[in-house]
Amino acid sequence: MKDTVRVEKLYVESERLISQVCFEFHTKWNIDLSDLKGCADLIFMEAVQLHEKDRGEFSTLLVRMLKTRLQSEVRRELTHRTYKDSSANAPPRVCRDNTRFIDLLCDMGEDAKTILHVVSDPPSDVQKEPQAARGYRFFWGAVKRHLRNERGWSFYRIRRALGEVRHAVRSTLST
């Protein structure tokens, strides 16, 4: 009886926090909000069992668990969507509707087009960088260094242009 009262009290205190984290994932990844809240409720119950009062605030543990577990759920959901949407003979969505993608490219700013050009046809300084061959994160670092050093772009300009590219690609893939 005492535990159920404690759990109910913790849930009432944490309900807004849970909703905020779920809504953040919903807006970022377009995952059904009710599915996220269902997972979050299960994660909440795990957090209640794992929490030790002398090891810190419950909200800290809850947020960490929510973000890591929901991230893995999102990864699983997006992988499932990708496999479900694609068949062996069907071309990718972008290829099926090239005109929409080309129209989107026409609407992009010059900075975003420059980033797409550097990524699709990397200059020699980006290709020669040993870090660039280690994976996409290192490649993005090489691209950013190229834009900063060779083209004189500011961090803000790079971030704004990358955001435009991300938005364009996501909106093209989501429709």
C-alpha positions as CSV (number, residue, x, y, z in Angstrom):
1,M,0.0,0.0,0.0
2,K,2.8,2.4,0.9
3,D,4.6,1.7,-2.3
4,T,1.6,2.3,-4.5
5,V,1.1,5.7,-2.8
6,R,4.8,6.5,-3.4
7,V,4.6,5.5,-7.0
8,E,1.4,7.5,-7.6
9,K,3.0,10.5,-6.0
10,L,6.2,10.1,-8.2
11,Y,4.1,9.7,-11.3
12,V,2.1,12.9,-10.6
13,E,5.3,14.8,-10.0
14,S,6.9,13.3,-13.2
15,E,4.0,13.4,-15.6
16,R,4.8,16.7,-17.1
17,L,8.4,15.7,-17.5
18,I,7.4,12.5,-19.2
19,S,5.1,14.4,-21.6
20,Q,7.8,16.9,-22.5
21,V,10.3,14.2,-23.4
22,C,7.7,12.2,-25.3
23,F,6.6,15.3,-27.2
24,E,10.3,16.1,-28.0
25,F,10.7,12.7,-29.6
26,H,7.3,13.0,-31.4
27,T,8.2,16.3,-33.0
28,K,11.7,15.3,-33.9
29,W,11.0,11.8,-35.3
30,N,7.3,11.9,-36.1
31,I,6.5,8.8,-34.0
32,D,3.0,8.3,-32.7
33,L,2.7,10.2,-29.3
34,S,0.5,7.6,-27.7
35,D,3.1,4.9,-28.5
36,L,5.9,7.0,-27.0
37,K,3.8,7.6,-23.8
38,G,3.1,3.9,-23.5
39,C,6.8,3.1,-23.6
40,A,7.5,6.0,-21.3
41,D,5.1,4.6,-18.7
42,L,6.9,1.3,-18.8
43,I,10.2,3.1,-18.5
44,F,8.8,5.0,-15.5
45,M,8.0,1.8,-13.7
46,E,11.5,0.5,-14.3
47,A,13.0,3.8,-13.1
48,V,10.9,3.5,-9.9
49,Q,12.3,0.0,-9.2
50,L,15.9,1.1,-9.9
51,H,15.9,4.4,-8.0
52,E,17.8,4.6,-4.8
53,K,17.1,7.7,-2.7
54,D,20.7,8.2,-1.6
55,R,22.0,8.1,-5.2
56,G,20.4,11.3,-6.5
57,E,17.1,12.8,-7.8
58,F,14.5,10.5,-9.3
59,S,13.9,13.0,-12.1
60,T,17.5,12.7,-13.3
61,L,17.4,9.0,-13.5
62,L,14.0,9.1,-15.2
63,V,15.1,11.6,-17.9
64,R,18.2,9.6,-18.7
65,M,16.3,6.3,-18.9
66,L,13.6,8.0,-21.0
67,K,16.0,9.5,-23.5
68,T,18.1,6.4,-23.9
69,R,15.3,3.9,-24.1
70,L,13.0,6.1,-26.3
71,Q,16.0,6.6,-28.6
72,S,16.4,2.9,-29.1
73,E,12.6,2.6,-29.6
74,V,12.8,5.3,-32.3
75,R,15.7,3.6,-34.0
76,R,13.7,0.3,-34.0
77,E,10.6,2.1,-35.3
78,L,12.4,3.9,-38.1
79,T,14.2,0.7,-39.1
80,H,10.9,-1.1,-39.2
81,R,9.4,1.7,-41.3
82,T,12.3,1.5,-43.8
83,Y,12.0,-2.3,-44.2
84,K,8.2,-2.1,-44.4
85,D,8.1,0.7,-47.0
86,S,10.7,-0.7,-49.3
87,S,10.3,-3.9,-51.3
88,A,13.0,-5.7,-53.3
89,N,12.0,-4.1,-56.7
90,A,10.8,-0.7,-55.6
91,P,13.2,2.2,-55.9
92,P,13.8,4.5,-53.0
93,R,11.1,7.2,-52.4
94,V,13.4,9.9,-53.5
95,C,14.0,8.2,-56.9
96,R,10.3,7.6,-57.4
97,D,9.5,11.3,-57.3
98,N,12.6,13.0,-58.7
99,T,10.7,16.1,-59.7
100,R,9.7,16.9,-56.1
101,F,13.3,16.5,-55.0
102,I,14.6,18.7,-57.9
103,D,12.0,21.3,-57.0
104,L,13.2,21.2,-53.5
105,L,16.8,21.7,-54.6
106,C,15.8,24.7,-56.6
107,D,14.1,26.3,-53.5
108,M,17.3,25.8,-51.4
109,G,19.6,28.6,-50.6
110,E,23.1,28.9,-52.1
111,D,24.8,27.8,-48.9
112,A,22.8,24.6,-48.7
113,K,23.5,23.9,-52.4
114,T,27.2,24.4,-51.6
115,I,27.1,21.9,-48.8
116,L,25.4,19.4,-51.0
117,H,28.1,20.0,-53.7
118,V,30.9,19.5,-51.2
119,V,29.4,16.3,-49.9
120,S,28.6,14.8,-53.2
121,D,31.9,15.8,-54.8
122,P,34.4,16.3,-52.0
123,P,37.4,18.5,-52.6
124,S,40.8,17.0,-52.3
125,D,41.5,18.5,-48.9
126,V,38.4,16.7,-47.5
127,Q,39.3,13.4,-49.3
128,K,42.9,13.4,-48.1
129,E,42.0,13.9,-44.5
130,P,42.6,10.6,-42.7
131,Q,39.7,11.1,-40.3
132,A,37.2,11.4,-43.2
133,A,37.6,7.7,-44.1
134,R,36.6,6.6,-40.6
135,G,32.9,7.2,-40.9
136,Y,30.3,9.8,-41.6
137,R,30.8,11.8,-38.3
138,F,34.4,12.2,-39.2
139,F,33.5,13.0,-42.8
140,W,31.1,15.8,-41.5
141,G,34.0,17.1,-39.4
142,A,36.2,17.3,-42.5
143,V,33.4,19.0,-44.5
144,K,33.0,21.6,-41.7
145,R,36.7,22.2,-41.5
146,H,36.8,22.7,-45.3
147,L,34.0,25.2,-45.1
148,R,35.6,27.1,-42.2
149,N,39.2,27.1,-43.5
150,E,38.9,27.2,-47.3
151,R,35.6,29.1,-47.7
152,G,35.8,31.3,-44.6
153,W,32.3,30.4,-43.3
154,S,31.3,31.0,-39.7
155,F,30.0,28.3,-37.4
156,Y,26.6,29.9,-37.5
157,R,26.5,29.9,-41.3
158,I,27.5,26.2,-41.5
159,R,24.9,25.3,-38.9
160,R,22.1,27.2,-40.6
161,A,23.0,25.7,-44.0
162,L,23.2,22.2,-42.6
163,G,19.8,22.7,-40.9
164,E,18.3,23.7,-44.2
165,V,19.7,20.6,-45.9
166,R,18.5,18.3,-43.1
167,H,15.0,19.9,-43.3
168,A,14.9,19.5,-47.0
169,V,15.9,15.9,-47.0
170,R,13.6,15.0,-44.1
171,S,10.6,16.7,-45.7
172,T,11.3,14.9,-49.0
173,L,11.7,11.5,-47.4
174,S,8.6,11.9,-45.1
175,T,6.1,12.6,-47.9
